C-alpha cells in the first residue's frame, strides 16, 4: 500500500475524496473504511484516508493494451494531483526523500 501526503491547503476529507473519485472514475463502492474503484487497466484500486495521507493499493491487468494502460496512468495521476496537490514529479521527489531517510 502506498501513502500519498496532502499538500498544505488540500483537505483530506471523505467528502472531498468521494467527489474526486466520482469526477475522475465515475463510481465507487465502500468496503469498510476503503473506497474501491475499477477503471481502465486497473482491476481494483482500494483507497482510504489515514490522517493527512491517502493510502492506496492497486491491482492492474498486465494483459491490458498499452494505449489503455497509458490512459489509465494519466487519469490516475490527474486524480492524485487534484486530490493531494502534488504532481507526479513532486510525488516522485517526496518518495525519493522517504527512501533516503530509511
N, C-alpha and C positions, 0 to 999 in steps of 0.2 A: 504494500500500500504506500502510495506517495503522498507527501504532505506539501500543500501549496499555501504559503503565507499570504495574507491580505496586505496590500499597500495602505498606508495611512489615508483615511478618508473613504475607504471602501468597507462597507459594513458587512460583517459575516453573520447575516441573519437568515433564518429559514425562509422567510418570505421572499427575500431577495434571491436566494438560491433557487427557489421554485420558479420565480419569474424568469430567471436566466435560462433554466432548463427548458421551460416551455418555449421561450423565444428562440433558442438555438436547436433544440432537439424535438420539439413538438409535445411529447407527453412523457410521463414517468409513472412509476409505481413506488410505493413505500414498503420496505421490509424492515420493521423495527425503526431504528434511527437512520437507516440507509435509504437514499434515493437511488432507484435503479432505472437505467435508460439503455435502450438498444438503438443504434443508428449506424448507417453505412457499414464499414468494415468492423465495427465494434459490436461483438455479440452481447456484451454486458459491461456497463460502466456503473460501478457502485460508488456512491459519494455520501459523505456525512461531514457535518461541521464539528470541529473539535477545538473549542476556544476560538482563537483567531486564525485557525488554519482549516483548509478544506482537505479532507482525506479522500483520496480517490484510488480506485483499483480498476483496471481494465482487462477484459478478455477479448482478444481480437481474433478475427478469422484469417488465418495465414493463407487461405486459398482465394481471398478476395482479389479482384483485378486491381492492377496498380493505379489506375485512374480513380477508382473508388477509394482506395487506401489514401491517396493524396488528398482528395476532397474531405475525407474523414479527419485527417490530421489538421487540415486548415480550419475546419469547423470547430474541432476540439480546442485548438489554440485561440480562436476568436472568443469562444465561450470563456476560457480561462482568463484571457486578458480583460474582457468586460467585467467578469466577476471579481477578480483579485486585483486588477490594476496593473499587473506585471505582464510585459510582452514575453514571447518565447525566449528571446535573447536575454532579457533580465532574469527570467526564471532559471535559465541555464547558469548564469553567473552566481545566483544565490545557491544553487545546488553545488556548484564547484566549491564555494566558500564552506558549505556544510561538510563536504568530504574532506577538505583540507584541515578542518578543525579536529576531525576524528583521528 
